[in-house]
Amino acid sequence: MLEVFAAMGAKVLERFPAGAPRGSWPAEEYAAERRAKGEPATVVMDLKSDAFLVVVPGRDED
């Protein structure tokens, strides 16, 4: 999985299990909080681990 994110140039900020209670969107809420602070956070699904990942574009210093 790390190879995929390296190729995408993305950094994973947080992981959330896909089995959240109905009506709960913790990954989307976390990403929205990050975007409100000016960080270009996006939610992607990692099918292999069955989790939602909040990612941002990678930075040169990472």
MODELLER restraints for C-alpha pairs under 7 A, 6 or more apart:
rsr = mdl.restraints
at = mdl.atoms
rsr.add(forms.Gaussian(group=physical.xy_distance, feature=features.Distance(at['CA:5:A'], at['CA:11:A']), mean=6.81, stdev=0.5))
rsr.add(forms.Gaussian(group=physical.xy_distance, feature=features.Distance(at['CA:9:A'], at['CA:57:A']), mean=5.87, stdev=0.5))
rsr.add(forms.Gaussian(group=physical.xy_distance, feature=features.Distance(at['CA:9:A'], at['CA:58:A']), mean=4.76, stdev=0.5))
rsr.add(forms.Gaussian(group=physical.xy_distance, feature=features.Distance(at['CA:10:A'], at['CA:55:A']), mean=6.06, stdev=0.5))
rsr.add(forms.Gaussian(group=physical.xy_distance, feature=features.Distance(at['CA:10:A'], at['CA:56:A']), mean=5.47, stdev=0.5))
rsr.add(forms.Gaussian(group=physical.xy_distance, feature=features.Distance(at['CA:10:A'], at['CA:57:A']), mean=4.34, stdev=0.5))
rsr.add(forms.Gaussian(group=physical.xy_distance, feature=features.Distance(at['CA:10:A'], at['CA:58:A']), mean=4.37, stdev=0.5))
rsr.add(forms.Gaussian(group=physical.xy_distance, feature=features.Distance(at['CA:11:A'], at['CA:55:A']), mean=5.37, stdev=0.5))
rsr.add(forms.Gaussian(group=physical.xy_distance, feature=features.Distance(at['CA:11:A'], at['CA:56:A']), mean=5.35, stdev=0.5))
rsr.add(forms.Gaussian(group=physical.xy_distance, feature=features.Distance(at['CA:11:A'], at['CA:57:A']), mean=6.08, stdev=0.5))
rsr.add(forms.Gaussian(group=physical.xy_distance, feature=features.Distance(at['CA:11:A'], at['CA:58:A']), mean=5.13, stdev=0.5))
rsr.add(forms.Gaussian(group=physical.xy_distance, feature=features.Distance(at['CA:12:A'], at['CA:53:A']), mean=6.49, stdev=0.5))
rsr.add(forms.Gaussian(group=physical.xy_distance, feature=features.Distance(at['CA:12:A'], at['CA:54:A']), mean=5.87, stdev=0.5))
rsr.add(forms.Gaussian(group=physical.xy_distance, feature=features.Distance(at['CA:12:A'], at['CA:55:A']), mean=4.42, stdev=0.5))
rsr.add(forms.Gaussian(group=physical.xy_distance, feature=features.Distance(at['CA:12:A'], at['CA:56:A']), mean=6.67, stdev=0.5))
rsr.add(forms.Gaussian(group=physical.xy_distance, feature=features.Distance(at['CA:13:A'], at['CA:54:A']), mean=5.54, stdev=0.5))
rsr.add(forms.Gaussian(group=physical.xy_distance, feature=features.Distance(at['CA:13:A'], at['CA:55:A']), mean=5.55, stdev=0.5))
rsr.add(forms.Gaussian(group=physical.xy_distance, feature=features.Distance(at['CA:14:A'], at['CA:53:A']), mean=5.88, stdev=0.5))
rsr.add(forms.Gaussian(group=physical.xy_distance, feature=features.Distance(at['CA:14:A'], at['CA:54:A']), mean=5.31, stdev=0.5))
rsr.add(forms.Gaussian(group=physical.xy_distance, feature=features.Distance(at['CA:15:A'], at['CA:51:A']), mean=6.46, stdev=0.5))
rsr.add(forms.Gaussian(group=physical.xy_distance, feature=features.Distance(at['CA:15:A'], at['CA:52:A']), mean=5.82, stdev=0.5))
rsr.add(forms.Gaussian(group=physical.xy_distance, feature=features.Distance(at['CA:15:A'], at['CA:53:A']), mean=4.62, stdev=0.5))
rsr.add(forms.Gaussian(group=physical.xy_distance, feature=features.Distance(at['CA:15:A'], at['CA:54:A']), mean=6.44, stdev=0.5))
rsr.add(forms.Gaussian(group=physical.xy_distance, feature=features.Distance(at['CA:16:A'], at['CA:27:A']), mean=6.02, stdev=0.5))
rsr.add(forms.Gaussian(group=physical.xy_distance, feature=features.Distance(at['CA:16:A'], at['CA:51:A']), mean=5.50, stdev=0.5))
rsr.add(forms.Gaussian(group=physical.xy_distance, feature=features.Distance(at['CA:16:A'], at['CA:52:A']), mean=5.14, stdev=0.5))
rsr.add(forms.Gaussian(group=physical.xy_distance, feature=features.Distance(at['CA:16:A'], at['CA:53:A']), mean=6.38, stdev=0.5))
rsr.add(forms.Gaussian(group=physical.xy_distance, feature=features.Distance(at['CA:17:A'], at['CA:50:A']), mean=6.57, stdev=0.5))
rsr.add(forms.Gaussian(group=physical.xy_distance, feature=features.Distance(at['CA:17:A'], at['CA:51:A']), mean=4.43, stdev=0.5))
rsr.add(forms.Gaussian(group=physical.xy_distance, feature=features.Distance(at['CA:17:A'], at['CA:52:A']), mean=6.23, stdev=0.5))
rsr.add(forms.Gaussian(group=physical.xy_distance, feature=features.Distance(at['CA:18:A'], at['CA:50:A']), mean=5.69, stdev=0.5))
rsr.add(forms.Gaussian(group=physical.xy_distance, feature=features.Distance(at['CA:18:A'], at['CA:51:A']), mean=4.72, stdev=0.5))
rsr.add(forms.Gaussian(group=physical.xy_distance, feature=features.Distance(at['CA:18:A'], at['CA:52:A']), mean=5.99, stdev=0.5))
rsr.add(forms.Gaussian(group=physical.xy_distance, feature=features.Distance(at['CA:27:A'], at['CA:43:A']), mean=6.63, stdev=0.5))
rsr.add(forms.Gaussian(group=physical.xy_distance, feature=features.Distance(at['CA:27:A'], at['CA:52:A']), mean=6.41, stdev=0.5))
rsr.add(forms.Gaussian(group=physical.xy_distance, feature=features.Distance(at['CA:27:A'], at['CA:54:A']), mean=6.44, stdev=0.5))
rsr.add(forms.Gaussian(group=physical.xy_distance, feature=features.Distance(at['CA:28:A'], at['CA:43:A']), mean=6.52, stdev=0.5))
rsr.add(forms.Gaussian(group=physical.xy_distance, feature=features.Distance(at['CA:31:A'], at['CA:41:A']), mean=5.26, stdev=0.5))
rsr.add(forms.Gaussian(group=physical.xy_distance, feature=features.Distance(at['CA:31:A'], at['CA:42:A']), mean=6.16, stdev=0.5))
rsr.add(forms.Gaussian(group=physical.xy_distance, feature=features.Distance(at['CA:31:A'], at['CA:43:A']), mean=6.77, stdev=0.5))
rsr.add(forms.Gaussian(group=physical.xy_distance, feature=features.Distance(at['CA:31:A'], at['CA:54:A']), mean=6.18, stdev=0.5))
rsr.add(forms.Gaussian(group=physical.xy_distance, feature=features.Distance(at['CA:34:A'], at['CA:41:A']), mean=6.15, stdev=0.5))
rsr.add(forms.Gaussian(group=physical.xy_distance, feature=features.Distance(at['CA:35:A'], at['CA:41:A']), mean=5.80, stdev=0.5))
rsr.add(forms.Gaussian(group=physical.xy_distance, feature=features.Distance(at['CA:40:A'], at['CA:56:A']), mean=5.82, stdev=0.5))
rsr.add(forms.Gaussian(group=physical.xy_distance, feature=features.Distance(at['CA:41:A'], at['CA:54:A']), mean=6.28, stdev=0.5))
rsr.add(forms.Gaussian(group=physical.xy_distance, feature=features.Distance(at['CA:41:A'], at['CA:55:A']), mean=5.51, stdev=0.5))
rsr.add(forms.Gaussian(group=physical.xy_distance, feature=features.Distance(at['CA:41:A'], at['CA:56:A']), mean=4.82, stdev=0.5))
rsr.add(forms.Gaussian(group=physical.xy_distance, feature=features.Distance(at['CA:42:A'], at['CA:54:A']), mean=5.54, stdev=0.5))
rsr.add(forms.Gaussian(group=physical.xy_distance, feature=features.Distance(at['CA:42:A'], at['CA:55:A']), mean=5.34, stdev=0.5))
rsr.add(forms.Gaussian(group=physical.xy_distance, feature=features.Distance(at['CA:42:A'], at['CA:56:A']), mean=6.34, stdev=0.5))
rsr.add(forms.Gaussian(group=physical.xy_distance, feature=features.Distance(at['CA:43:A'], at['CA:52:A']), mean=6.48, stdev=0.5))
rsr.add(forms.Gaussian(group=physical.xy_distance, feature=features.Distance(at['CA:43:A'], at['CA:53:A']), mean=5.56, stdev=0.5))
rsr.add(forms.Gaussian(group=physical.xy_distance, feature=features.Distance(at['CA:43:A'], at['CA:54:A']), mean=4.56, stdev=0.5))
rsr.add(forms.Gaussian(group=physical.xy_distance, feature=features.Distance(at['CA:43:A'], at['CA:55:A']), mean=6.29, stdev=0.5))
rsr.add(forms.Gaussian(group=physical.xy_distance, feature=features.Distance(at['CA:44:A'], at['CA:52:A']), mean=5.70, stdev=0.5))
rsr.add(forms.Gaussian(group=physical.xy_distance, feature=features.Distance(at['CA:44:A'], at['CA:53:A']), mean=5.28, stdev=0.5))
rsr.add(forms.Gaussian(group=physical.xy_distance, feature=features.Distance(at['CA:44:A'], at['CA:54:A']), mean=6.48, stdev=0.5))
rsr.add(forms.Gaussian(group=physical.xy_distance, feature=features.Distance(at['CA:45:A'], at['CA:51:A']), mean=5.99, stdev=0.5))
rsr.add(forms.Gaussian(group=physical.xy_distance, feature=features.Distance(at['CA:45:A'], at['CA:52:A']), mean=4.54, stdev=0.5))
rsr.add(forms.Gaussian(group=physical.xy_distance, feature=features.Distance(at['CA:45:A'], at['CA:53:A']), mean=6.10, stdev=0.5))
rsr.add(forms.Gaussian(group=physical.xy_distance, feature=features.Distance(at['CA:46:A'], at['CA:52:A']), mean=6.03, stdev=0.5))
rsr.add(forms.Gaussian(group=physical.xy_distance, feature=features.Distance(at['CA:46:A'], at['CA:53:A']), mean=6.84, stdev=0.5))
